Amino acid sequence: MLTIKCAACKQKLWKYDKIGPGEVLRCHKIRITKSYVSIEKNNKIQCQCGKNIGIDKGRHIKMISKAFVYTGTKRKR
């Protein structure tokens, strides 16, 4: 389980169940277990500090790689 945080202010954004060893390029919405932010207008995901974190693409969120950090462990396949 990963905790996704804003790279600028380190505030928690959501808890995500990552499967596999790869990078976090997109977050599937069905694997987000707890969310601390809401989806803004124009489908942009923003932290409370105003930094853009990702773009809502329907079934997943396309992440902006330098906008977030994460802690925790990834689940193996």
C-alpha positions in Angstrom: 0.0 0.0 0.0 1.4 3.4 -1.1 0.7 6.8 0.4 0.8 9.3 -2.4 1.9 12.8 -1.2 2.4 16.2 -2.8 6.1 16.9 -3.6 5.8 20.6 -2.7 4.0 20.5 0.7 4.1 16.8 1.6 0.4 16.6 2.3 -1.3 13.2 1.9 -3.3 12.9 -1.3 -4.5 9.3 -1.3 -3.7 5.7 -0.3 -3.1 3.5 -3.4 -2.8 -0.3 -3.8 0.1 -0.6 -6.3 0.6 -4.0 -8.0 3.9 -4.8 -9.6 7.4 -3.3 -9.5 7.0 -0.5 -12.0 6.8 3.3 -11.6 3.6 5.0 -10.6 2.6 6.5 -14.0 -1.2 6.2 -13.5 -3.4 5.4 -10.5 -6.5 3.3 -11.2 -9.4 4.7 -9.3 -10.6 1.3 -8.2 -7.3 0.8 -6.3 -7.5 4.1 -4.4 -8.6 3.0 -0.9 -8.7 6.4 0.8 -8.7 9.9 -0.8 -7.8 13.2 0.8 -8.4 15.4 -2.3 -11.3 16.0 -4.7 -11.3 16.3 -8.5 -11.3 19.9 -9.7 -12.8 21.5 -12.8 -11.3 20.5 -16.1 -10.5 17.0 -14.6 -7.3 18.3 -12.9 -6.2 16.9 -9.6 -4.7 19.5 -7.4 -3.2 19.6 -3.9 -4.5 22.2 -1.4 -1.3 24.1 -2.0 -2.3 24.6 -5.7 0.2 22.2 -7.4 -1.2 20.0 -10.2 -0.7 16.3 -9.3 -2.5 14.6 -12.2 -5.2 14.5 -14.8 -8.5 12.5 -14.5 -8.8 10.2 -17.6 -11.9 8.4 -16.6 -10.9 5.0 -15.1 -7.5 6.2 -14.0 -5.5 9.3 -13.1 -2.5 10.2 -15.2 0.2 11.3 -12.8 2.6 14.1 -13.3 5.9 12.5 -12.3 7.7 15.3 -10.5 4.5 16.5 -8.7 4.3 13.7 -6.1 6.3 11.4 -3.9 5.2 8.2 -2.2 6.0 6.0 0.8 5.1 2.4 1.5 5.5 -0.9 -0.3 4.3 -2.2 -3.7 2.5 -5.5 -3.9 4.1 -8.2 -6.0 2.1 -9.9 -8.8 
